[in-house]
Amino acid sequence: MKKLKIDLENCYGIKKLTYTFDFSSHNIYAIYAPNGTMKTSFSKTINDLSENKDTKDLIFSERVTLRNIQNEDDEDCPTEQFFVIEPYNKSYSSDKISTLVVKKELKDRYDLIYADLDKAKVAFIKKLKLVSKSSDCELEIIEAFKDTPKDAFLDILLRISPEVSVPPTDEYTFKYNDIFDRKGNVKKFLDKNLDELDDYINQYESLLSQSSFFKKSDNTFGTQQVNEMLKSVKDNSFFDAGHLLELSDTTKITSTNEFSTFVKEEIDKILNDKDLKKLFEKIDKAIGSNTELRTFKTIIEQDNLLLIELKNYEEFKKKVWISYLQSLKSDALLLAELFTSKKEELQEIIKEANNTKTEWATAIKEFNTRFMGIPFTLDITNQDDVILKTSTPFVKFTFKDTIEEREVNKDELLQVLSQGERRALYLLNIIFEIQARRQINQETIFIIDDIADSFDYKNKYAIIEYLKDISSESNFYQIILTHNFDFFRTVGSRLGIKREHRLYTIKSDNEVTLIKEKYQKNPFENWIQNVNSNNNFLIALIPFVRNLTEYTKGNTNNTDYDKLTELLHIKQDTKNLTHNDLASIFQNTIPSISLSQNTCKVIDTLYSCAEVISLETIHSEVDLEKKIVLSIAIRLKAEEFMIDKISNFSTVNAITGNQTFELFKIYKNKFTANVIDIESLDKVNLMTAENIHLNSFMYEPLLDMSDSHLKALYTEIKSLT
């Protein structure tokens, strides 16, 4: 991957965005995107691509959406190449954990040995499906015979192979799911009509005991035993050898046909018993009232004696499967033999895997090392099942306090964790995904959407260091999006992101534009060095120098602080201060600065600069100095207007702090009817208050604010009369 070409239109609020990310020399981009510009919309769009979903504009759904995302060869990027990391997603869980649980070398060995076995199993199940007509032979057999949750198809086949190897005693021609249906309707019917079924069986057994041929006792001789006899003499060789069967009443049987006819007549005598038939008809009628049991009804009408077998539903299920398997006896036994030959080696691999450190353990250790104070641990409880491909990894959570620990499920854990701890658990799943992609060497473009949001500083820096670590992977690329300017600057510095890869977002009415960050370190050094060539720099330095002199000398009996304050609020001497006055103050605070001699009034320079900026048609979102100039000019124009209207020197002079806001309160109380003017002045308090006093977060509030909003407010305040 050398380049990622983005061309979007009408994607979740992004009207238009065209940009080419060039990864040929550096694999990380950082984008500062204030809230409401494009961050979430961009992430959702890429996430749609990764999940093969369509993208649209949710509000204006009729607008035509364009989503072209291609590489340097103008080819569509494969969906698996993208992974979007959201700020938080409670339900997210990596689907690649299984690749971490087992070492690749062991997994490859296992898969190589298992390949022949799996091929033979698939071929056998295909034949078994033709016999049983079951919808899922493998699952049905596992459900019928499993002794433990870990029992797999081949384990079961090996265990029951002695039963399969004997000659068949019963043959069943019905479709397996017509009796043992997946919805469980037959079982529900039998359970509901248990009394009627017992009555039928009791009557049947009573008739057996009365029969001169059949016998009901400790050693029952019934239809099953007779069927076994019929099969043993089926080819007539017994009779051809001169043998015969003599019954207890001295009746002699001399051929297979004669024996079959006799048995059929004896069974018919029992089945035609009027009391037994009544009991059957009662059951048959009950079945008929259930439309979902029509096929079942047809089957037992053809063979009434199935009701006897169905008394023990689960055992009959096994008996039927044994019958199906016996019809494929040679195939079944060959498969069991093949499994026996491979089993010992497979078990050795599983044993070795369980005793070997895995990427899963590495990911857990990395998480625990980086992120402190997390009150839970994780473990995989079914590692051998994962190797066998029989199940996905089952993660066990253990919650710990200062006294004891307790195993909990994920939902219980989420209920007691703090927001930060829940985010940490989410982040752990992200680490699993990244580790898995690293292991399988998956080229990936990570779209990282404010991943450190809401973390404390300690863990925020841990996240940054982790991003730095994965940046060394040659096939990993990162686009880090954030609305937090402090995080943006820190990421840029800690990850060594190149100047061309540190971008600002500018949103206009028609499109979103990404431009290179103007100030890579801080703007003040540039302003100080070029203060004589650009009056915008001169004005922008006023609040900065005011803060410096306040921090170093305090704000009491500090003449320099007072004079600079007079340039941020309308005071008695505001309109008299010159550039030469400013030069003296600046040099007292920053000895290295050298201002040209100039007798011009500072306020005139300020208003002149503001006027020029307000008329510029090109957006200058990243020109911090221009936003500061506009903010100061807006405040002073507003104060001039309010002081003039209040027209009471003593009232104004009595204000000792928060002058703009205090003037606004006085004006609002005095001129309640001037609604439009009050609304305009209220915007001044909302938009400029913190912009002039640079705080510990530096100038983030101003960067977040659109320069077009400041220009519009300047024009609005200037027009007040």
MIFIGU-785761 format. One record per residue: residue in one letter; y, z negated, x negated of N, C-alpha, C in turn. Coordinates in steps of 0.05 Angstrom, whole numbers, plus 5000, padded with zeros to 4 digits. Atoms other than C-alpha are relative to their C-alpha. Example, Ala and Ser with C-alpha at 12.3 -4.5 7.8 and 13.67 -1.06 7.14 Angstrom:
BEGIN
A497650004982491048444754502450004982S497650015016497948574727502249865015
//
This chain:
BEGIN
M497650004983500050005000502550004982K497549995015506650224970502449975018K497750014982511150295030499049955029L500550044971511250065103502450105015K497849874985515450505148500049915029I499850114973517850185212502050175015D498249864982520850585269499549905028L500450134975521650195333502350065020E498049974979525250315399499049855025N500650144975525349865461497449834997C502350185005520349355433500949715004Y499350284994521448675467502949944993G497150055004529048735463501250144976I499049855023529549115398500550295010K499449734990533249745421499350214979K500749815021532450085354499949854973L500250115027530049875285498550204982T501349815019528550355228500449894972Y499850115027526950095159497450074984T502349965017522350245100499849774980F500550225018519449645064498650124976D501149885024518149854992498649784983F501550205015512549444961499050094973S501049885025511549884900500549834976S499450165023514749394852500049705006H499950294992514848734891498849985027N501650014975510348494947501049805021I498950194980514948014985502750095009Y497349974988520848105032500649745014A499050234983524947535062502250115017I497949904981529147675124501249765014Y498550204985534547215150500850125027A499549894973534647335225500849785019P499150214981538946865267498750035027N501250004974536246685335501250225017G499149804981536647255385500550274987T499649735012536947825334497550185001M502449825000529848085324497449864991K502350135013525147575292497549995017T502350034982520547405350499150275011S500749734989520848115379498550174979F501449855021518848415312497249904996S502750125004513047925304498150085023K501749934977510548065375499150294999T500649715002510848815363497850054980I502149965020506748775299497449875009N502450134989501948295333498650185020D501249814981500848795389498450224984L501449805016499049315336497449894989S502450125013494148835302497849965021E501950054979490748715370499550245017N500449744985490849445394501249985028K498750024974495649275450502550175000D497549854997501449675478502449814998T497550155001508549445465502050125020K498149914980514149485516502549835000D497750174995520949215536499449855026L500950164977519248635583502050015023I497950004979525948665621500450285011F499549734992527349405622497550174995S502749895005520149635628500050315003E499949714997522350345648500850144975R499249885025525150465579497650094983V502249895016520850895534499849854973T500450155025517950495476498950184978L501049875024516950775407499149794980R501150195021512550415356498550164979N501349855022511250815293500049824976I500350175023508650395236498050144981Q501649835017506150805178500349924970N499950055029504750785103501650224986E498449815016507951195047499150295004D501049734995503551795066500350085029D499549954972506051785138497449995017E502550054985499151545161500349735015D500050254984498351025216498549784985C501450225013496650345186497849895017P502250124985489950055206500749735012T499250254986490549475255499249754984E500950245014486448995212501749944975Q498350035023491649085157502249795005F497850184993496548635194499049735010F500650274990496347895206502749865005V497550134993502047555243499649705001I500150295000503146815229502449905017E497950114982506946505287500949734991P499250275007511045865281497949795008Y502150184991505645515321498550135023N501749904979499845715365497749815004K502050224995495745145395497250115001S502749904995489845585413498950164977Y501049825021489345975348497849884984S502250095018482945925309499050254986S500949775016480846395253497250085008D502749904993474946835272498450074975K501349935025473146915199499049754985I500850245013471246195184497150034988S502749975009463946405178499850124972T500149885027465546815116500749804978L499450215019468046175083497849804996V502050225000462145735100497750054981V502249935017457146105057501050164976K499249845023457946364986499050295004K500649714995458047124986497350084987E502549925014452347184935497649925016L502350104985447746754977499850165027K500049854975449747115041498950284995D501049735006448347785008497050004995R502950035004441447544985498649975026Y501350064974439847285054499950265016D499949764983442147925088498150224990L501849805011438148355040497149955008I502750084992431747975054499650035031Y500250014970433247925129500150285012A499649734989434748675136497450125012D502649884991427448905141498949845024L500950174979425748315185501550065026D498349954976431548455232499350275012K500749734990429749185236497450005016A502650024986422549015256500349855026K499650154976424948505306501350175022V498649834981429648995339498150215013A502049804990424049515345498149875019F501950144983419349005375501349925027I498650084975424448745426500450245018K499749754984425549465448497550055016K502549974986418149515465499649795021L500450224981418048835498501850035025K498249954977423849035542498750205019L501349814983419849625568497849875017V502250144986414149155587501249805021S499050214982418248585617502350095018K497649904986424248985640502149775002S498150225001428248355622502750114990S497449925009435748435613500649924972D499650105028435548035548497549854991C502650125007428547915521500449774980E499850205021430747535459501149735011L498950244989435147045497498149865020E501950114979430046955554497749854986I502350145014424446775505501049744987I498950245012428946295467500449785021E499550204979430945945532497449895011A502550094988423745905556498549824981F501850155018420545625492501449824980K498850165022425845285449499549705003D500450295001424444575429502549864989T497450115011431044475391502150215002P497849814998437844805395500050214978K500149825023436445135327497850215002D502349814999430145505349501050285005A499349724997430946255339497550155010F502149834989426746825367497550014982L502349985018422446905305498549744996D501350275002421146155299498149965023I501650034976418646155370497550185000L502349815000414346775362497849904981L501950115019411046465301498549765012R501250254988409745815339498050075022I501849944978406546145400498050224994S501849785007402746685362497049945005P502850064993396046305370499350065029E500549944972396746375446500150305005V499849714996398747105440497550144989S502249875013392747255396497450015017V502550014984387447075449500150225021P500049794980385147585501501649915025P498350074976389847615562498349915023T501450094976387747235624501450085025D498449914976393347455671501750234992E498249785004397348085678502149995022Y497950004980404048095713501650264999T498749745000407148745734502949995011F497350014990413548495766502149994977K497850025019420248535731500749714995Y499650285007421647885695502349885016N497750114988428547795724500050005031D500350014971426147915795499049725009I500950284995422847225791501849804986F498350195016426846895735502750134997D497449865000433647165753502149834985R498050135017439747005710501849815017K498350174983443546705769498549755009G501650244992437846215783499649985030N500350014971437346405857497249925008V502850064993429746375858499449704996K500450295006429645685825501449835020K498550154980434945435873498550005027F501549984975430745685932497549824999L502450175003424445345906500649705001D499250295000428044685894500849925028K499150074973431044715964497749995019N502349984982424344875997497549884987L502250135015420044415955497849895019D502050114981416744076015498250225011E501649784989414544736045498150124979L501749905021411944965978497649814995D502150205004407944315970497950025023D501849974978405044406040498150244996Y501649755005402745116022497949954978I501850055022399644885956497749805008N502050194991396144295989497950135018Q501849864983393144736042498250194984Y501549815017391045245990497849854985E502050165015387544705948497849895018S501950094981384244436010497950215006L501849784994381345116025498150064976L501749965024378945175952497749805000S502150215001375144525958497950045021Q501949954979371844766022498450264995S501349745005369745435992497349964987S502650015012362545555974500050134972F499849875026364945975915502049864981F497950145015371445665891499449705001K500450295001371644925872502549864991K497750165007377344425870499049724992S500950255010375543835825501449954974D498850045026377143555757499950254983N500249745014374644215729500150225021T499649814978377544685780499050284992F500849725003374345365789501450155022G498449874980379645765824500450294992T499449715004382746465823500450074971Q499449945028385046415751497450024984Q502650005014378046245726498450255007V501549764991375046805768501150254987N498849775012380047305741499150034970E500950005028378047105670497250124998M502849895000370747245688500050305005L499949714993372447915719500850164975K499149855023376048125655497850014979S502150015020370147915612497750195006V502349824993365248355651501150275009K498649764989370248915665498650264993D501249745009366649455624497150035009N502749994988359949305660497849974979S502150025021356349215593498249765004F501650244995354148525613497750065019F502149934980350348805673498250224990D501649795011348049425636497849894981A502050135018344448955588497849865015G502150124984340148715646500649725009H499350264991343948075659500950015029L498850024973346147835727501349735004L498750264994350347285758498649895025E501150134976347046795805501849775008L498250204990351646375848498549765010S501250254992350445675873498350025025D501549964975347945935940497750204995T502249825009342846375901500750295003T499249724998346847015915500050114972K500249885026345547505858502050244998I498049785005351047965829498950164977T501349835020348548565790501950214988S498149805012354848985775502949905002T497150075000362348935761501250065028N498949934974364049295826499249805021E501150194981359648835866501549734997F498750265005362848225833502950015009S497249974992370048495845500249995030T499949994971368548625918499549725011F500650274991365547935927502449814996V497750185006371447585894502350065019K497849934982376447975936499549895028E500650114973372847776000500449705001E499750295000372747045980503049924999I497150065001380247055963501350065027D498949924974381747416028499449785021K500750214981378046866066502149774999I498050225003382846356037502850095009L497349914994389146766044500350075030N499849944971387446956116499649765017D500250254984386646236137502649985016K497650004982391346176197502049794993D498150215007394345516175501550074974L498749935025395645776105502050235005K498249784993398646416134502649905013K497650114987403346006178501949884980L498350125020405745616119501350214982F498849785015406846256080502250135015E498049874984410546576137502649835002K497750184999415145966141501750034974I498649965026416846046067501250284999D499149725001417346806074502550035017K497749984982422246726132502549874987A497850135014426546246092501150184978I499149825021426746746035501650235013G498849774987428647306084502949955008S497250064992435046936104501950024977N498349985024437647006033499950294989T500049715007439747726018499650044970E500349975029439647595942497149974991L502850045007432147445945498250225012R501649794987429848095977497750104982T502049905018426148335915497849794996F501950235002422947645906498149995024K501650004975420647675978497850215000T502049785001417248345968497749934980I502050065021413648095905498049795011I502050214991410547465937498550095025E501549894977408747856000497650164989Q502149855012404648295954497949824987D501850195013401647695918500749725008N499450274989401847045959499549784979L500850215018398546655904502049944978L497950055019404746715860501549735007L498750254992407446125901498749764987I501550215013402045695870501149964971E499050005028404445885800502949894999L497250075000411745775819500649715004K499650294997410645045833501049884974N499150095026411544935759501650244987Y498449775006417245425748500250064970E499549975029418645305674497450084985E502649935013411245325654499150285007F500749734992410245955694501650214984K498249835016416046265657498750064972K501449975026412346135591497550175003K502549864995405846395620500550305003V499349714996409147055641500750134973W499349895026412147155572497650034982I502549985015405447015539498550255009S501449774990402547545584501350264990Y498649765010407848055565499450044970L500449985029406947895491497150084994Q502849925004399347955497499650295004S500349714996400248655522501050164975L499049885025403748795455498949834976K501150205019399048335415500250094971S500049925028398348745352502850014988D497249985009405848875347501249724996A499050275001407448145361499049854975L501250155022402647875309500950124973L498949885025405048375256502849894994L497350115004412148135267499949714991A500350285008410047405262499149984971E501050005027406347565198502250074980L497849925017412347915168502049774997F498250235001416747315185498949784982T501350215016411746845153500450074970S499749925028412147255088502849974989K497250025008419747205087501249735003K498850254992420846525115500649804978E499650205022419946095053502450074983E497849925017424846505012502749965015L497650034984429946495069500849705001Q499450294998429345735075501149904973E499050085026430445665000503050084997I497249925001436946055006501749825017I498650184983439145625064500449734987K499950265014437544995024502150014978E498149975022441545254965502850025010A497449974988447345445010501249745009N499150264990447744755040500849814977N499450175023448144454970502150134981T498149865017453344944943502849985011K497250004992460844874945500950275010T499349754988463845404989503150045001E497249944996470545745002501249825022W499150194979470945305064501049744987A499350255014470944685019502550044983T497749945016476045014974502650005017A497749994982480645155033500849725010I499550274991479944435058501449844977K498850145023481444164988502950084995E497349905004487444614981501949895020F498350114979490144385047500649704995N499650295004489143645032501749944976T498450045024492243714964503050065005R497349914995498444064990501449845021F498750124977499643715056499249715003M500550295001500242955055500249875028G499650164976499442435110498750105025I501449894977494742815156497749825008P501950214993490442315196497350105009F502649904991484242745205498750164977T501549835019478743085165498250195017L501749804987474343685182497450044984D502549935013467243875168498450205017I501749814985462244415188497249875003T502650144995455944125221497650195003N502249814996451844765227500050224980Q499849805021452345125161497550185000D502449835001445045365162499950195024D500049834977446045645233501850244995V498149785007451946055207498650204982I501449825019447646335151498050175016L502149864984442246515202501250195021K498649834981447546875244499449925029T500750084973445246475304502349875014S497750134987451946145317502450014982T497650025015459146095296500349714989P499750275011461445505254501049805020F499150214983462144855292501549804983V498350185016467944445265500149725012K499950284991467443695269502649874990F497550135008473943295269499549704999T500150295002474342575246502849894997F497350125000480642175262499849734986K500050255016482441615214502649855004D497750175002487141025220499549814977T500250175023488140455171497449825001I502350184997482040075198497350155002E502649874996476640555221500450305005E499949724994474941275236498150075022R501749934977471941635296499950305003E500349724996469242325310501250075028V498749914975473342695364499850305001N499949714997473543395393502950094996K497449895007479443855381502149925022D498150064978482643735450500949714998E499350295003482442975440501849964977L498450035024485343045371502950095005L497449894995491143475395501749815017Q498550194982493042935447501349784984V498950235015494242405393501650084976L498549915023497242825338503050045006S497249944997504742875328500450304999Q499449715001508143555333499550114972G500349915027508243605258497150014992E502950015007500843415252498550235014R501249784986498943925305500650264986R499249765015502744455266498350014974A501650005024498944235204497250105005L502749904993492244345239500150305004Y499649714996494745035260500150144973L499749895026496745165189497450014984L502650005013489844975164498450245009N501449764990486945525209501150254988I498849775014491846005178499050034972I501150005027489445805109497250115000F502749904998482345935131500050315002E499849714996484346635154500850144974I499049885025488046785089497849994979Q502250035020482246515046497850215006A502149814993477346955085500850284993R499149735007481647575076500050044969R500149995029482147405002497250054991Q502849985009474647344997498850285005I501049734994473148015030501850224990N498249815013478748344992501450185020Q498749854978482348555056502950044994E497149955004489048895042501449915026T498850124976493748515088503149994996I497150044999501048525107500449765019F499650244985502847825130502950005011I497450034987508547775181500349705005I499950305000510647045172502649925015D497850064982515046805230500649705000D499150285001518546145213497749804998I502450175002512045825191500749714993A499450275008515645215162501849865020D498350124980519745075224498949745010S500850274989519444335246498449844980F501350175020515944105182502149844985D498250165017519043555140500350154973Y499549865025521843755072497650014981K502350015018515743525034498050225006N502049804993510943965073501250285002K498749745000516044525079499850124972Y500349905028516044585003497150064993A502949945004508444555004499350285011I500549734989508445165049501150224982I498749815018513245525003498350054975E501649975024508845384943497450155007Y502449854993502745644981500650305003L499249724998506446284998500350124972K499649905028508146344924497350064988D502749965011500746264906498750265009I501449764990498246804952501550264993S498549765008503747274929498950124975S501249895024499747354865497650195006E502149834992494347714904501050295002S498949735002495148454890499950165026N500249854974493048684960501149845023F498650154979497148164998503050074999Y497149944998504248335022501149825021Q498850194982509047865057502750105010I497349974989514847965104500649735014I499450274990517747265115502650015016L497750004982522347195175500849715006T499150274993526646585188502850005011H497350044990532746355227501449784985N498950235015533745775179501050104973F498949885025538545985124499249844975D500850175022536745395080497250084990F502849915007529345605083500150284987F499749735011531346325070500850004971R499050015027535146145007497949874982T502050145016529645674983497650194994V502249815004524146194994500850214979G499149805019528246714957500049914972S499950125027529146254898497349934989R502650105009522245934894498050234996L501949785002518446584904501050234982G498949795018522946984858500350275013I499849754985524347504912502350164989K498049825012528248094884502350035019R497649964984535348224908499650205022E500449784980533348864944498249925022H502050084980528048484982500949765016R498950224985532547935010502050125020L498649844980535248205075501349825021Y498750124977540148005130499650185024T500249854975539548215202502750035013I497649954985545348535238499250135026K500749894973544648655313502550095014S497849894984549449115349499050065028D500849944973549349365420497750205001N501949784998544949945402497649984981E502250015019540549745343500149754983V500250225020538249235293499950134972T499849895027539949375220499249784980L500750185022537049045158501650084975I498449945024541749005098499549794978K500550185023541248695029501949765000E498450255001543647975021502350044980K497749965017550647984992500249794978Y499850225019550647304958497349894994Q502750085007544147184921499949704993K500050285008546146494894501949855019N498050114981552646224925502550174997P497749825001559046584942502449894984F497650125011563846094910500650094971E499649905028562746324838501450275000N498849744998564447034858502949985010W497350034990570546814897501949904978I498350125021573246394839500650214979Q499649805021572246954789501950235008N498549774990575747474833502249925019V498150104981580847044869502750155000N497449865002586847434843499950285011S500249724992584148104866499450025030N500749994971582347914938501049755014N498850234986586547474983498149875020N502050124983580547375029498549774985F501350205016577246994972501849754997L498150225003583546574962500049825025I500050164975583746355035497349865004A502650124995576246245039499449764982L500450235018576645764979501449755009I498550234992581445305015498249775011P501750224991576144905055498049914979F501950085022571444914995501449814981V498650175019576644624947500849745014R499350254985578844125001497649815000N502450175001571643875005499549884972L500450105028571143824929501949774993T498150215007577543414922499549755016E500750234984575342964979497649854988Y502450135012568542844946500749864974T499450115027571642704877502249795001K497750185000578042334896500449855026G499750124974577142124968502350135016N497949874983581942295025502349815005T497850184997586541695019501850024976N498149975022592841774977499350234982N500849765015590342454956501850235010T498049804993596242944958498850275003D501349744999591943544943498450045026Y501549994975587343385002501850035024D498149984978593243285048501250285003K498849744999596443945029498050225009L502149814991589944335038499449975030T500350054971589143995106502250145016E497749874987596044265124499650305003L500649714998593144965114497750055020L502249984980587444825163500949905027H498850094975591744495217503050044998I497149975000598944615238501249724996K498650255006602844055205502950074994Q497249965004610143965188500650194977D499549845024609544315121498350244998T502049785001604244835138501350274993K498849745004609045425139501750024975N498450005024612445235074498350024974L501750005023606445215027499750284989T500149745012606345784977497450034983H502349945018601146114932500249824975N499750175024604145724873499149715005D501050274993602845064910497050005000L502949984999595745294921498850014972A501049985027594945474848499849734986S500050275012596844774826497849835010I502150164987592044444875497250094990F502649905009586244904856499449934972Q500550065028587144784782499549704995N500550295002587244034793497049945006T502850044991580344094825498050174984I501849825015577344694788501650104976P498349935023580544724718499650284990S500549735011577345394701501450225016I498849794983580845754758502950054991S497349935008587246134744501150195020L498849844979591546384801502650134990S497649865007597146894793502449865013Q497650124988604246644804500950175024N499349864976606546814874501449815019T498450184983611946524919499550065030C500549944972609146824983498849765015K501150224983607546345040497050065004V502949974996600046215046499350085028I500649944972600246245122500550295006D499449724996603346935119497750174989T502349855011597747175073497549975018L502250054982592646855119500150195024Y499849844976595247205181499850304994S500249725008595947865144497150084996C502949945005588647835121498550015026A501450014974586347635191500550255016E499349774984590048215222498450254990V501449785012586848715174497049995008I502950044993579848425186499550065029S500549974971580648425262500050295008L499849714993582149175261497850164988E502249855012576149365219497950075021T502049924980571049765259497249984989I502750045012565249675210499349715001H501050285000561149045221499749894972S500350135027561448565162498749735003E501550254994556248055182499649824976V500650165024554947845111502449934983D497550075015562247795088500949735010L499450274992562747045093503049944998E497150065004569847025066501750105023K498549894978572347465123499749825025K500550184977569147005175501649744997I498550255005572446395143503050065005V497249934996579246755143500650015030L499649984971578446925217499949725014S500350264988576246215234502549834996I497650155006582245895200502450115016A497849874985587046405231499849945030I500450074971584146285301500949725006R499350284996584945535294503049964998L497150045003592145565269501550145022K498749874978594146075322499849845026A500450164976591145635376501749754999E498450245002594545015350503050065003E497249924997601245375345500650035030F499649964971600545585418500149745015M500250254985598544895443502449824994I497750175008603944525403502650105013D497649894988609245005429500149945030K500150064972606944905501500349715007I499750294996606244155496502849904996S497250045006613144135465500849705000N499450295003612943385447499249924972F500650055028613543245373498649734995S501150275005611942505377497149995009T502849994990605542635418498250144980V501649855019603143155369499849854974N499950145026605142745308498249755000A501650254998601142145334497050064997I502849935004594542535327499249954971T500850075027590742265267497450134991G502549875007584242645270499150195022N501049804981580543225304502350135015Q497449924988587343535315499650225021T500349774981585044185349498949905026F501250104975580743815399501949825015E498150184987585943285413502350155013L498049834988591243815425498950145025F501249864977586444175472499849815024K500150194978585443535513502749965013I497250034989592943435520500850245016Y499249754987594044165538498550025027K501649974976588344165588500949815023N499050194980591043545624502750085011K497249944993598143805625500150275015F499949734988596644535645497450075013T502649964987590644485691499850275014A500149744986592545125727499550244982N500349785018592245545665497050044992V502950005003584745655673499150204978I500849805020584246295631500749924972D499250095026588146005573498249774991I501750235007583945365575497250104991E502649885008577545785572500150114972S499749885027580146155511500149784979L499750225019582145515476497449844996D502650145002575445195491498150154981K501649845019572145765453500649934971V499250065027576145575392498549754990N501550255007573044875392497050064996L502949945001566145165403499350174975M500749815020566445715351501049954972T498850035027570745475293499949724988A499850285010570144715287498649954974E501550055024564644685235500250214979N499949775019566045355203502049954977I497950045020572145105166499449784981H500850235017569244455140497150054991L502649935010563444705098498349754996N501750245001557844195108497650034981S502350015019551344035072498250255004F501649764996548144655103501550244992M498349785010553545065070501250155023Y498649834982555645645112498250135021E501949894981549645765157501250065028P498949954973553545685223501650265001L498449765000558346235203498350254997L501749775003552846705181498650075026D501349954974549446615248501850135020M498149904980555746805285500850294994S499249725003557347535297502950034993D497249975007563747775264501550135023S498649884977565248175327500949795020H499150224982565547525367502549874989L497650125012570547235317502450185002K497849814997574747865318501050005029A499150014972574847855394501549755007L498650254994576847125396502749994986Y497449995014582347235344502050165017T498349834983585247795387500849855026E499650154974584547355450502049784996I498250225005588046755419502850094992K497549895009593447175387501750095023S498649894977595247455455501049795020L499050214982596546775487503049984999T497150035000603746695509500949775016
//
